[in-house]
Structure formats: structure tokens, C-alpha cells
Amino acid sequence: MSWMTDYVRPKLRGLLQRDVPDNLWTNCESCGQMMLTKELERSEKVCPHCGHHMRATAKERLGWTFDGGEYTTIELPKMPVDPLGFKDSKRYTDRLKDARNKSHLDEALVVAHGLIKGQKAVVAVMAPEFLLGTMGAALGEAFVAACRLAVLQKAPLVVYTASGGARMQEGAVSLMQMPRTTIGVQMLQEAGLPYVVVFTNPTTGGVSASFAMLGDVHIAEPNALIAFAGPRVIQDTVREKLPEGFQRSEYLREHGMVDIVAKRSELPELLGRILGIMTRQKTVSDSAI
């Protein structure tokens, strides 16, 4: 009996009560269908049932974009951590510390350079996992650093946007990043370098009102929310029912604010083709001069 009690019974209990990892399955935010997390990762976080494009991290986007997933990130400029000494229910410095621990990033923008389908490019990706991709002084300075790197390397700049807007904990300092980032775009224009913006869900607030809307080419993932103020705020203000799909990628393409709506899997090929055409045109115009 001791053999049955001490050996056989625990083995049977272990087989029947095997632990299942919490992250084994993922539910689609749009259709609610359940899918294996590994399957979802293989499909670049696009639901195989309804095609919904789920939120992706900055490092995932860099891996999907660059050839062979190989790229080199740059160290971003250091900025004052808490210019206003802000505190609401929690100190701003504590919020930043938590965001850095969870995301393993220093800020809500990651800048890297490498090849996209053989084309040299600098890529800046906003990180929704870091305080919802909000824009403060550090992000503004990081964007300008990306523009400077593009000018230095004579390479196009591609920006993936994903943001809740300006960072309220930095007040007017965050709003000052709107003209600051616009100056960065002007640097690219003066150098004659292509600037391509890829809108992802969501892109709102001060980001959409500044550098996000200044691209030479605007690409958007399907059904991405692209707005300054959200549809609920606008509907409550104008007291009218908004059109179907208002402020979504497809609606904005129809109204001329977005040039192309492309699936996530199509982006590297599309970006490589666009950058190849734009840099070739620049080379031809330079030689003509």
C-alpha cells in the first residue's frame, strides 16, 4: 500500500492536474475567437478569423520590418525625468519606473537603422506598451535624434505611430514637442530625404496633430483609429451621429488623408518598394542638376 500511496497516486494526480500556462490561449479583441498564442505570434498578431490587427510592441515591429529581423538601435538623448514634479494618484517618476520595468524600454519611442528589402532606412517605432505611447520631452528629442540620424546616413525615415497623444504629466512641455517634432520633419525635407508614416491603432492627440500627419507617404494598418479627438468626444460636441467608420483607416483613405491601407504582412515589401522609388527619383533629380 505504501508503494501505491507514495508513488502511483502522486503520478496519477500529476497527470490529471497538469498546469496549463496562463498565456497559452489569446482571445481576439474584435471577434472574441480563441487562438493559440504561438499561432498568433506566427501571424504577426493578426487574427486568423477576422483579420483584426492587434497591438504590437516596438521590438516586434522592428523585427517584422527589417530584413532578417536584423537592426541596430541607437541610444536616445537623456532628458529631465520629471520637469514639473508631477503627482496625481502616483508620482510621475514612479509611473516612469514601472513603465520601464514592464516594457524594458527607456521611452515610448525606439529608433533603429538597417535594411528594408535591401533599402537603407532609419525606423522609429512608437511603443504603446510604454505609457500608451504618449509624447513627452524625451520622445520629442528621440524623434529629432531619428531625423538627425537619417540626415547623417542620407537614408529615408519610416515612423510607426501608436499613441494616446501628449503626456499629461508634462503639461505644456509635452505640447511643445509638437513644433519640436515638426522641425525634425523640416530637417528631412531640407535634406531631400523621404519620410514615410505608418499609422497603427490608435494614433491620436498631439502626435496625429504634428509629425504623424507630415509624411510624404501615409500608410495605415486596417481599421486603425487615426484622430485628434476621439469619435465619442466629437459626437458629444457636435450632437450628431458620425458616419460609419469615421476616423478609421479606410474612411481617411477615401477622404485623402491616408494614401494606402495595407495589411501588416504586406508592409515590409510595400515599404521597400516605396523607399526604392523615392530614393531613385531623388538620385535621378540630383544627377540632372
SEVOTI-327084 format. One line per field, with one value per residue (C-alpha): x, y negated, z. Coordinates in Angstrom, 3 decimals, padded with zeros to 6 digits. Each point is the difference from the previous one (the first is absolute). Layout:
// SEVOTI-327084
px [X	...]
py [Y	...]
pz [Z	...]
***
This chain:
// SEVOTI-327084
px [000.000	002.865	001.186	-003.503	-000.307	003.506	000.689	-002.970	-002.605	002.224	000.854	-003.678	-000.830	002.784	-001.381	-003.518	001.001	002.682	000.395	-001.067	001.893	-002.148	001.206	-000.625	-003.162	-000.908	-003.444	-000.442	-001.022	-002.299	-001.781	000.662	001.346	002.589	003.335	003.340	002.395	002.833	-002.233	-000.834	003.685	000.711	-002.707	001.575	-002.874	-002.701	-003.135	-000.335	-003.808	-000.901	003.294	000.057	003.452	000.845	002.355	003.686	003.075	002.707	002.550	-002.443	-000.556	003.727	000.480	-002.795	001.211	003.752	001.505	000.589	-001.148	003.492	000.400	002.079	-001.684	001.472	000.345	-002.514	000.832	-000.469	-002.665	-001.230	-002.068	-002.746	000.096	-003.134	000.371	-003.417	-002.083	-003.604	-000.959	003.634	003.277	000.944	003.480	-001.580	-002.167	003.102	001.842	-002.904	-000.262	003.729	-000.109	-003.009	001.014	003.807	000.179	001.315	-002.711	-003.061	002.082	002.653	002.328	001.937	001.685	000.531	-001.326	-003.598	-000.055	003.559	-000.761	001.928	-002.409	-000.392	-003.128	-001.605	-002.713	-002.349	-000.531	-003.598	001.284	001.758	-002.644	-002.257	002.607	-000.611	002.267	002.161	003.301	002.064	-002.076	000.224	003.775	000.165	-001.962	002.371	002.920	-001.567	-000.225	003.634	001.092	-001.892	001.695	003.409	-000.480	-001.796	-002.744	-003.815	-001.868	-002.945	-002.120	-002.565	-002.473	-002.028	-000.897	-002.547	001.286	001.943	001.108	-002.120	002.621	002.280	-002.644	001.069	003.413	-001.674	-001.946	003.277	001.028	-002.498	002.060	003.206	-000.780	-001.208	003.491	001.390	-002.193	001.179	003.613	-000.890	-001.704	002.997	002.276	-002.314	-000.614	-003.204	-002.174	-002.584	-002.575	-001.731	-003.102	-000.918	-002.885	-000.389	001.727	-001.584	000.497	003.149	001.799	-002.617	-000.016	003.754	002.587	-002.446	-001.868	003.085	001.172	000.770	-001.960	-002.636	-000.619	-002.458	-000.771	-003.639	-002.645	002.519	-001.423	001.716	-001.269	000.702	-003.055	-001.808	-003.381	-001.911	001.336	-000.856	-003.487	-000.723	001.233	-001.825	-003.049	-000.245	000.427	003.367	000.411	000.719	003.710	000.723	003.710	000.993	002.691	-002.380	-002.119	003.104	001.302	-003.280	000.331	003.641	001.809	001.450	001.593	000.026	-001.676	002.191	-000.038	002.850	001.499	000.169	001.845	003.685	-000.447	-002.045	002.473	002.945	-001.716	-001.000	003.447	001.639	-002.157	000.442	003.783	000.403	-001.980	002.232	003.144	-001.313	-000.936	003.418	001.880	-002.129	001.054]
py [000.000	-002.359	000.434	-000.836	-002.963	-001.427	000.560	000.979	-002.402	-003.162	000.979	000.336	-003.279	-001.715	001.250	-001.155	-003.371	-001.109	-003.779	-001.901	-003.281	-003.124	-001.395	003.152	-001.432	-003.523	-001.448	-002.304	-003.501	-000.331	003.334	001.687	003.176	001.931	000.906	001.403	-002.787	001.608	000.072	-003.660	-000.908	001.856	-002.058	-003.261	-000.492	-000.064	002.003	002.899	-000.056	-003.663	-001.650	-002.352	-001.538	000.217	-002.300	000.795	-000.998	-002.243	002.818	002.288	-002.645	-000.513	003.748	000.223	-003.036	000.469	002.649	003.189	-001.794	-001.540	-003.623	-002.296	-002.206	-003.326	-001.460	-002.788	-003.433	-000.363	-002.495	-001.319	002.781	-002.043	-003.667	-000.979	002.211	001.412	002.176	001.201	003.320	000.962	-001.823	-000.427	001.320	003.191	000.366	-000.309	002.562	002.468	-000.554	000.628	003.176	001.402	-000.973	000.242	-003.293	-003.424	-001.941	000.359	-000.198	002.402	-001.060	002.463	000.231	002.833	001.304	000.300	002.249	-001.069	-003.723	-001.883	-001.584	-001.489	001.193	-001.600	002.042	-001.324	002.434	000.246	002.222	-003.062	-002.312	000.557	-001.499	-003.496	-002.835	-001.885	-001.875	003.202	001.336	-003.320	-000.013	003.661	-000.819	-002.863	002.404	002.370	-002.865	-000.952	003.615	000.190	-003.194	001.283	003.338	-001.622	002.560	-000.168	-000.142	002.327	-000.654	002.383	-002.026	001.351	-002.555	-001.317	-003.543	-002.453	001.132	-001.863	000.391	-002.401	-002.641	-002.751	001.662	002.912	-002.412	-001.692	003.286	-000.657	-002.852	001.766	003.127	-002.148	-001.544	003.535	000.695	-003.286	001.223	003.027	-002.165	-002.327	003.024	001.367	003.267	002.062	000.038	002.794	000.316	003.294	-000.554	002.762	000.241	-002.454	-003.198	-002.966	-003.383	-002.082	002.716	000.016	-003.824	-000.244	002.314	002.832	-002.060	-001.420	003.086	000.082	003.265	001.083	003.718	001.434	003.432	001.096	-001.556	-002.067	-002.950	-003.185	-003.169	-003.054	000.311	003.343	000.597	000.011	-003.463	-001.374	001.538	-001.487	-003.401	-000.269	001.953	001.927	003.628	000.547	001.885	003.727	000.689	-003.648	-000.619	003.519	000.784	000.814	-003.135	-002.212	001.605	-000.834	-003.607	-000.472	000.056	003.497	001.194	003.781	002.456	003.103	003.191	000.494	002.863	-002.243	-002.891	001.019	000.660	-003.181	-002.149	001.413	-000.777	-003.545	-000.841	001.410	-002.195	-003.145	000.309	000.826	-003.092	-002.113	001.483	-000.731	-003.616	-000.564	001.240	-002.190	-003.048]
pz [000.000	000.718	-003.618	-001.289	002.360	-000.292	-003.707	-002.182	001.408	-000.299	-003.612	-000.911	001.746	-001.946	-003.311	000.804	001.468	-002.435	000.067	-003.132	-000.635	000.352	-003.348	-002.057	-001.599	-001.131	-000.731	-002.977	001.130	-003.022	-000.655	003.364	-001.602	001.991	-001.595	001.063	001.001	-002.008	-003.084	000.519	000.253	-003.243	-001.714	001.272	002.468	-002.683	000.822	-002.481	000.415	-000.607	-001.045	002.988	000.519	003.689	001.862	-000.530	001.991	-001.419	-000.138	-001.816	-002.676	-000.477	-000.396	-002.573	-001.961	-000.465	-002.266	001.975	003.159	000.256	001.043	002.191	002.602	001.064	003.479	000.470	001.470	003.763	001.083	003.390	001.544	001.699	-001.109	001.981	003.084	-000.914	002.287	-000.254	001.605	-000.561	-000.556	-003.663	000.765	001.368	-003.109	-002.185	002.099	-000.266	-003.771	-000.451	002.088	-001.874	-003.545	000.365	-001.927	001.026	-001.829	-002.225	-003.184	-001.280	-002.824	-002.139	-003.398	-002.461	-003.322	-001.203	-003.081	-000.687	000.444	002.673	002.496	003.459	001.830	003.073	001.730	002.653	002.867	001.282	002.816	001.487	001.529	-003.045	-002.334	001.357	-001.119	002.468	-000.224	-000.237	-002.891	-001.837	000.379	-001.097	-003.163	-000.824	000.598	-002.562	-002.507	000.632	-000.475	-003.300	-001.201	001.131	-001.801	-002.977	000.532	-000.008	003.300	000.700	003.091	001.502	002.062	002.934	002.628	002.439	-000.679	002.146	003.476	002.547	002.758	-001.894	-000.704	-002.408	-000.401	-001.807	-002.249	-000.963	-001.653	-002.795	-001.532	001.098	-002.031	-002.906	-000.134	-000.248	-003.039	-001.527	000.357	-002.140	-002.608	-000.256	-000.466	-002.707	001.884	-000.173	003.115	000.244	002.795	000.851	002.136	002.440	002.437	001.682	-001.134	001.776	001.643	-000.358	-001.984	-002.766	000.126	-000.611	-001.568	-000.782	-002.600	-001.739	-001.908	-003.707	-000.060	002.537	000.468	002.533	001.376	-000.499	002.269	001.981	001.944	-001.247	001.630	002.113	002.258	000.146	-001.673	003.312	000.903	-003.453	000.010	003.426	-001.223	-003.338	001.232	-003.265	-000.944	-001.684	-003.308	000.068	000.486	000.834	000.765	-001.051	-002.596	-002.826	000.561	000.043	-003.198	-001.723	001.184	-001.008	003.348	-000.447	-003.243	000.530	002.373	000.233	002.036	002.458	-001.998	-003.083	001.645	-000.450	-003.728	-000.437	001.941	-001.941	-003.302	001.037	001.383	-003.130	-002.260	002.112	000.407	-003.694	-000.967	002.248	-001.612	-003.488	000.892	001.659	-003.051	-002.273	001.994]
***
